[in-house]
C-alpha cells in the first residue's frame, strides 16, 4: 500500500534492465491526434461525457489518489465500434513508432482526472505494456 503523498512507485523498477528497448529515441513520443483518432474520438467524447460517464472506482495498486479525488470513466467496452477504431489506429501508430508487430492487450477507456487528481510516476508491467499510449482527449484549464 502506498503512503499518502507518495509520487513515485517502484514496484516494477527491478524489471527495467530486462525491458527491451523498442524505440531509438528517449522512450516516449509526443504527437498530435491523427485524423482517424480525431474522427473517432472528438465528437463521440463530447456526447459520451454527458451520457456515459460513471465513477471509475478505486484503481488497485495505489497508482492514483482516486480514493481521495474521484476519477470518472467512459468504458469503451460499451462502445465496440469506437473501441475498435481506437485500437486499430493506435496499433498502427505504435507499430510505426516501434518498428515492431504488436499484439493489443488492453485498453482502459477514457479516464477523467479532476483538479487534485494524481497518477504517480511508475513503470508499467513489461508483459502487457511494452509499448503503450496515453491520449489526452479533452482538457479544461483556468484562464
C-alpha positions as CSV (number, residue, x, y, z in Angstrom):
1,X,0.0,0.0,0.0
2,X,1.3,3.4,-0.9
3,X,1.9,6.1,1.6
4,X,-0.1,9.3,1.4
5,X,1.6,11.9,-0.8
6,X,3.9,9.4,-2.4
7,X,4.5,10.5,-6.0
8,X,6.7,7.6,-7.3
9,X,6.0,3.9,-7.4
10,X,8.9,1.5,-7.5
11,X,7.0,-1.9,-7.7
12,X,8.3,-2.8,-11.2
13,X,11.6,-0.9,-11.2
14,X,13.5,-4.2,-10.9
15,X,12.3,-5.3,-14.4
16,X,13.8,-2.2,-16.1
17,X,17.1,-3.9,-17.0
18,X,15.1,-6.7,-18.7
19,X,12.8,-4.5,-20.7
20,X,13.9,-4.5,-24.4
21,X,14.4,-1.1,-26.0
22,X,11.8,-0.7,-28.7
23,X,12.5,2.8,-30.0
24,X,15.6,4.7,-31.0
25,X,14.5,7.8,-29.0
26,X,14.0,8.6,-25.3
27,X,11.2,6.0,-24.9
28,X,8.3,8.4,-25.4
29,X,6.9,10.4,-28.3
30,X,4.5,13.4,-28.2
31,X,2.3,13.9,-31.2
32,X,-1.0,15.5,-32.3
33,X,-4.1,13.4,-33.0
34,X,-4.0,11.6,-36.3
35,X,-7.1,12.3,-38.4
36,X,-8.6,8.8,-37.7
37,X,-8.2,9.3,-33.9
38,X,-9.7,12.8,-34.2
39,X,-12.6,11.4,-36.2
40,X,-13.2,8.5,-33.8
41,X,-12.9,10.5,-30.5
42,X,-13.7,14.2,-30.7
43,X,-17.5,14.4,-31.3
44,X,-18.0,10.9,-29.7
45,X,-16.4,12.1,-26.4
46,X,-18.4,15.3,-26.2
47,X,-21.6,13.2,-26.3
48,X,-20.4,10.4,-24.1
49,X,-19.2,12.7,-21.3
50,X,-22.8,13.8,-20.9
51,X,-24.5,10.4,-21.1
52,X,-22.0,7.7,-20.3
53,X,-19.6,9.0,-17.6
54,X,-19.5,6.7,-14.5
55,X,-17.4,6.7,-11.3
56,X,-14.2,4.8,-12.0
57,X,-13.8,3.1,-8.7
58,X,-10.6,2.8,-6.8
59,X,-7.7,1.7,-9.0
60,X,-5.7,-1.0,-7.2
61,X,-2.0,-0.6,-6.5
62,X,-2.1,2.9,-5.3
63,X,-1.1,4.5,-8.6
64,X,-3.6,7.2,-8.2
65,X,-5.2,9.2,-5.4
66,X,-8.7,8.3,-6.5
67,X,-9.5,7.2,-3.0
68,X,-9.3,11.0,-2.2
69,X,-10.2,12.7,-5.5
70,X,-12.7,10.8,-7.6
71,X,-11.9,9.8,-11.2
72,X,-14.7,9.1,-13.7
73,X,-14.5,6.9,-16.7
74,X,-16.2,6.3,-20.0
75,X,-16.0,2.5,-20.5
76,X,-15.0,1.8,-24.1
77,X,-16.3,-1.8,-23.8
78,X,-19.8,-0.3,-24.0
79,X,-18.9,1.2,-27.4
80,X,-17.4,-1.5,-29.5
81,X,-17.2,0.4,-32.8
82,X,-15.3,3.3,-31.2
83,X,-13.1,0.8,-29.2
84,X,-12.2,-1.0,-32.4
85,X,-11.4,2.3,-34.2
86,X,-9.1,3.4,-31.4
87,X,-7.3,0.1,-31.1
88,X,-6.8,-0.1,-34.9
89,X,-5.3,3.4,-35.1
90,X,-3.2,3.1,-32.0
91,X,-1.8,-0.2,-33.2
92,X,-0.8,1.5,-36.5
93,X,0.9,4.4,-34.6
94,X,2.7,2.2,-32.1
95,X,3.9,-0.2,-34.8
96,X,5.2,2.7,-36.8
97,X,6.9,4.2,-33.7
98,X,8.5,0.9,-32.6
99,X,9.0,-0.8,-35.9
100,X,7.6,-4.0,-34.4
101,X,4.5,-6.0,-35.0
102,X,2.4,-5.6,-31.8
103,X,-0.4,-7.5,-30.1
104,X,-3.1,-5.5,-28.4
105,X,-3.5,-6.5,-24.7
106,X,-5.7,-3.9,-23.1
107,X,-7.5,-0.5,-23.5
108,X,-8.6,1.1,-20.2
109,X,-11.1,3.5,-21.6
110,X,-11.3,7.2,-21.0
111,X,-10.4,8.4,-17.5
112,X,-11.4,11.8,-16.4
113,X,-9.0,13.2,-13.9
114,X,-10.2,16.2,-11.8
115,X,-8.4,19.1,-10.1
116,X,-6.2,17.4,-7.5
117,X,-6.1,14.0,-9.2
118,X,-2.8,12.4,-9.4
119,X,-1.3,9.5,-11.4
120,X,2.1,8.8,-9.8
121,X,5.3,8.2,-11.7
122,X,5.5,4.4,-12.3
123,X,7.0,1.7,-14.5
124,X,4.4,-0.3,-16.4
125,X,4.4,-4.0,-16.5
126,X,6.5,-5.2,-19.3
127,X,4.3,-8.3,-20.0
128,X,1.4,-6.1,-21.0
129,X,2.8,-2.6,-21.6
130,X,5.9,-2.9,-23.7
131,X,4.5,-0.2,-25.9
132,X,1.6,1.9,-24.7
133,X,-0.2,5.2,-25.3
134,X,-1.9,7.9,-23.3
135,X,-4.3,10.1,-25.3
136,X,-5.4,13.4,-24.0
137,X,-8.9,13.7,-25.3
138,X,-10.1,16.9,-23.6
139,X,-8.8,19.4,-21.1
140,X,-10.4,22.3,-19.1
141,X,-8.0,24.8,-17.7
142,X,-8.2,28.0,-15.8
143,X,-7.7,31.1,-18.0
